Amino acid sequence: MRAVVFGYHNVGDRCLRVLHARGVEVALVITHRDRADENIWFRRMADTAAELGIPFQYGEDPTDPALAQAVRDARPDVIFSFYYRSMIPASVLALAPHGAFNMHGSLLPKYRGRVPVNWAVLHGETETGATLHAMEAKPDAGYIVDQTSVPILPDDTAGEVFEKVTVAAEQTLWRALPAMMSGKTPQQPNVLAEGSYFSGRRPEDGRIDWSRPAAEVYNLIRAVAPPYPGAFTDLAGQRFVVAQARRPLSAPALPAGLRPGLHVSQGRIVGLCGDGGQVRIDTLLAGATSTPVTPEALASILSEQSNEENR
């Protein structure tokens, strides 16, 4: 099997290594340059390709005729996409006579579309996984080759779940390749009507609405916790990012009549939610500097805000 691989991130790194270990001839890797606004906490696929002695090039625009020509010149039997950011045009996919396949970070048909791990955590799912599927013009819509599930534990952050999904992607590809290389690629239905589609998330989507139930607030915090940008709240004209939190087993009693939001109780920072439930804030960062905020410092800010409101 001769392949061209579009890819990026940790899933791209691990899946490229699986192809290499299984003896797939990777003729070309197409990947992304890092963006200046990115938090680079993941492996660069260009580094992996260089390590394995595989030719690579950067390709931000899959509609670029020069990129299509590079794929054509590589003469792939198959095309793989492992966390490549952009939709690959059907005209490019058609350059691989034995098909084009994508690794998606969910159990399709659930959570088609962007950032599926974050959406799964946000919605309180207890399971997700990785799915290898055929690529079509419509995103995440082709038949399923194989998939592997992983659990989402109650306190898992999206970053922790992504690590599990990366391993699931590696396992899925390793298991599927022998049949694919022998010309017997499995084809399981991908029934879109039984699933869901979600678009990308914006920074503003990380704003905490403390009037919501504690379970929802906690799921948002888990879904965007570092290495993602983090859930945030504004207080006294300052932005604060909740970097680590937990649902307390036994919540401290708070004075009656407190509004939902950040408070300090028994030397701890807590978030009071609209249903009366609490979220224990273990790490609160000042948004402008990313420095930790102590309970004492927050208590002072809350006192100043209260005094200002009462003037």
C-alpha positions in Angstrom: 0.0 0.0 0.0 1.3 3.4 -1.0 -0.2 6.4 0.8 -0.3 10.2 1.1 -1.1 11.4 4.6 -2.7 14.7 5.5 -2.2 15.3 9.2 -1.4 17.3 12.3 -1.3 17.1 16.1 -0.8 14.0 18.3 -3.2 11.9 16.4 -1.3 12.6 13.2 2.0 11.7 15.0 0.8 8.4 16.4 -1.1 7.3 13.2 1.9 8.1 11.0 4.0 5.9 13.2 1.4 3.1 12.9 1.5 3.3 9.1 5.3 3.1 9.2 5.3 0.2 11.6 2.8 -1.7 9.5 5.0 -1.3 6.4 2.8 1.1 4.5 4.8 3.2 2.1 4.1 6.8 2.9 5.1 8.7 -0.2 4.2 12.2 1.2 3.0 13.9 4.3 1.1 17.2 4.1 0.8 19.1 7.3 0.3 22.5 8.8 2.6 25.2 10.1 2.0 26.2 13.7 0.0 29.3 14.1 1.3 32.2 16.1 -1.8 32.2 18.4 -1.5 28.5 19.2 -0.5 26.9 22.5 1.8 24.2 21.1 1.3 21.4 23.6 1.3 18.6 21.0 3.7 16.9 18.7 4.5 18.4 15.3 3.9 16.0 12.4 6.6 17.6 10.4 9.1 16.5 13.0 7.7 12.9 13.0 8.0 12.7 9.2 11.6 14.0 9.3 12.4 11.5 12.0 11.0 8.6 9.9 12.6 9.8 6.7 9.3 10.6 5.0 9.0 13.5 2.6 6.7 16.3 3.8 5.4 19.7 2.8 3.2 22.3 4.4 -0.2 22.7 2.9 -2.6 25.2 4.5 -5.0 25.3 1.5 -6.1 21.9 0.2 -7.7 23.6 -2.9 -4.3 24.8 -4.0 -3.6 23.3 -7.5 0.1 22.9 -6.5 -0.9 20.7 -3.6 -3.1 18.6 -5.8 -0.2 18.1 -8.2 2.0 17.0 -5.3 -0.5 14.4 -4.4 -0.8 13.3 -8.0 2.9 13.0 -8.3 3.1 10.8 -5.2 0.8 8.3 -6.9 -1.1 7.1 -3.7 -3.2 4.0 -3.5 -4.9 5.5 -0.5 -5.1 8.9 1.2 -5.3 9.2 5.0 -6.3 12.3 7.0 -5.3 12.4 10.7 -6.5 15.6 12.3 -5.8 17.7 9.2 -7.6 21.0 9.8 -9.3 21.5 6.5 -11.8 19.6 4.3 -9.9 17.9 1.4 -11.7 18.5 -1.9 -13.3 15.5 -3.6 -11.1 16.1 -6.6 -8.0 15.4 -4.4 -9.6 12.4 -2.7 -10.3 10.9 -6.1 -6.5 10.8 -6.8 -6.3 7.7 -4.5 -7.9 4.7 -6.5 -8.4 2.6 -3.3 -10.1 5.3 -1.2 -9.5 8.1 1.2 -9.9 7.6 5.0 -10.1 9.9 8.0 -9.5 9.4 11.7 -12.2 11.2 13.7 -12.2 11.7 17.4 -15.6 10.4 18.3 -17.8 7.3 18.0 -19.5 8.2 14.7 -22.1 9.0 13.8 -22.1 10.9 17.2 -20.2 14.2 17.3 -19.4 14.7 13.6 -17.7 18.0 12.9 -15.2 20.1 14.9 -13.6 19.5 18.3 -15.6 16.4 19.1 -13.7 15.6 22.3 -14.5 19.0 23.8 -18.2 18.7 22.8 -18.5 15.2 24.3 -17.0 16.4 27.7 -19.2 19.6 27.6 -22.3 17.4 27.2 -21.4 15.1 30.1 -20.9 12.0 27.9 -19.5 9.0 29.7 -17.9 7.5 26.5 -16.3 8.6 23.3 -13.6 7.2 21.0 -11.9 7.2 17.6 -13.4 6.2 14.3 -11.7 5.4 11.0 -14.1 6.2 8.2 -14.2 6.8 4.4 -14.1 10.4 3.4 -16.8 12.0 1.3 -17.7 15.5 0.3 -19.8 15.8 3.4 -17.8 15.9 6.7 -17.5 12.6 8.7 -20.2 11.0 6.5 -18.5 8.0 4.8 -18.8 4.4 5.8 -17.1 3.3 9.0 -14.0 1.0 8.8 -13.5 0.5 12.5 -13.8 2.4 15.8 -12.5 2.1 19.4 -14.3 3.4 22.5 -12.8 5.0 25.6 -14.5 6.0 28.9 -14.9 9.6 30.0 -14.6 9.6 33.8 -16.6 12.2 35.9 -13.6 14.4 36.5 -11.7 13.9 33.2 -10.8 17.1 31.4 -10.9 17.3 27.6 -7.1 17.2 27.5 -7.1 13.9 29.4 -9.8 12.5 27.2 -7.9 13.6 24.1 -4.9 11.5 25.3 -7.2 8.5 25.5 -8.7 9.2 22.1 -5.2 9.4 20.6 -4.4 5.9 21.9 -7.8 4.7 20.6 -6.9 6.2 17.1 -3.6 4.3 17.2 -5.4 1.0 18.2 -8.1 1.5 15.6 -5.6 2.1 12.7 -3.3 -0.8 13.8 -6.3 -3.2 13.9 -7.8 -2.1 10.5 -4.6 -1.9 8.4 -4.1 -5.6 7.7 -7.5 -6.0 6.1 -7.1 -2.7 4.2 -3.7 -3.7 2.9 -5.2 -7.0 1.6 -8.0 -5.2 -0.3 -10.7 -6.2 2.2 -11.5 -2.9 3.9 -14.5 -3.4 6.3 -17.5 -1.2 5.5 -19.9 -0.6 8.3 -22.9 1.8 8.0 -22.5 5.4 9.3 -26.2 6.4 9.8 -26.1 10.1 10.1 -29.7 10.4 11.3 -28.6 8.5 14.5 -25.8 10.9 15.3 -25.1 14.6 15.7 -23.0 17.4 14.1 -21.2 20.3 16.0 -19.3 23.2 14.6 -16.1 24.8 16.1 -16.1 26.6 19.4 -15.1 30.3 19.9 -13.2 31.8 22.8 -16.4 33.5 24.0 -18.0 30.1 24.4 -15.8 29.6 27.4 -17.6 32.2 29.4 -19.1 30.7 32.6 -22.8 31.4 33.2 -23.0 30.9 37.0 -26.8 30.9 36.8 -26.7 27.4 35.2 -26.7 24.2 37.2 -23.5 23.1 38.8 -23.2 20.0 36.6 -23.3 22.2 33.4 -20.8 24.7 34.8 -18.4 21.9 35.8 -18.7 20.2 32.4 -17.8 23.5 30.7 -14.8 23.9 32.9 -13.6 20.4 32.1 -14.3 20.8 28.4 -12.0 23.8 28.0 -9.5 23.3 30.8 -5.8 23.7 29.9 -4.1 23.0 27.5 -7.2 24.6 26.0 -7.9 28.3 26.7 -10.0 27.6 29.9 -13.4 28.6 31.1 -13.5 32.2 32.4 -15.5 34.7 34.4 -15.3 38.5 34.7 -15.3 40.1 38.2 -14.7 43.7 39.1 -13.5 44.5 35.6 -11.0 41.7 35.6 -11.0 38.3 33.8 -10.3 35.1 35.7 -9.7 31.7 34.2 -10.8 28.6 36.1 -7.9 26.2 35.3 -8.7 23.4 37.8 -11.9 22.6 39.6 -13.9 19.8 41.2 -17.4 19.1 42.3 -17.1 18.9 46.2 -18.3 15.7 47.9 -19.5 17.9 50.8 -20.0 21.5 49.9 -19.4 24.2 52.7 -22.4 26.1 53.9 -22.6 29.5 52.3 -24.5 32.6 53.7 -28.0 32.9 52.5 -28.8 35.3 49.7 -25.5 35.0 47.9 -25.7 35.6 44.1 -24.3 32.9 41.8 -20.6 33.5 41.1 -17.2 33.3 42.8 -17.0 33.3 46.6 -14.5 32.5 49.3 -15.6 30.1 52.0 -13.5 28.4 54.7 -10.3 29.4 53.0 -11.3 28.0 49.6 -12.6 29.6 46.4 -15.9 28.2 45.3 -18.3 28.9 42.5 -22.0 29.1 43.5 -24.3 28.0 40.7 -27.9 28.7 39.9 -29.3 25.4 41.3 -27.5 26.0 44.6 -24.8 23.5 43.7 -21.1 24.4 44.1 -17.9 24.0 42.1 -14.7 24.0 44.1 -12.1 26.1 42.3 -8.6 24.6 42.9 -6.7 26.9 40.5 -7.9 30.3 39.5 -5.7 32.4 37.2 -5.7 36.1 36.6 -6.5 36.3 32.9 -4.1 39.1 32.0 -1.1 37.5 33.6 -2.0 33.8 34.1 -0.8 34.1 37.7 -2.6 32.1 40.4 -5.2 34.0 42.5 -5.2 33.1 46.2 -8.4 32.9 48.3 -7.2 36.0 50.2 -6.6 38.0 47.0 -10.1 37.0 45.7 -11.7 37.9 49.0 -10.1 41.3 48.8 -11.4 41.8 45.2 -14.9 40.7 46.3 -14.9 43.1 49.2 -13.9 46.0 47.0 -16.6 45.1 44.5 -19.2 45.0 47.3 -18.1 48.3 48.7 -18.3 49.8 45.2 -21.8 48.5 44.7 -23.0 49.9 48.0 -21.7 53.4 47.4 
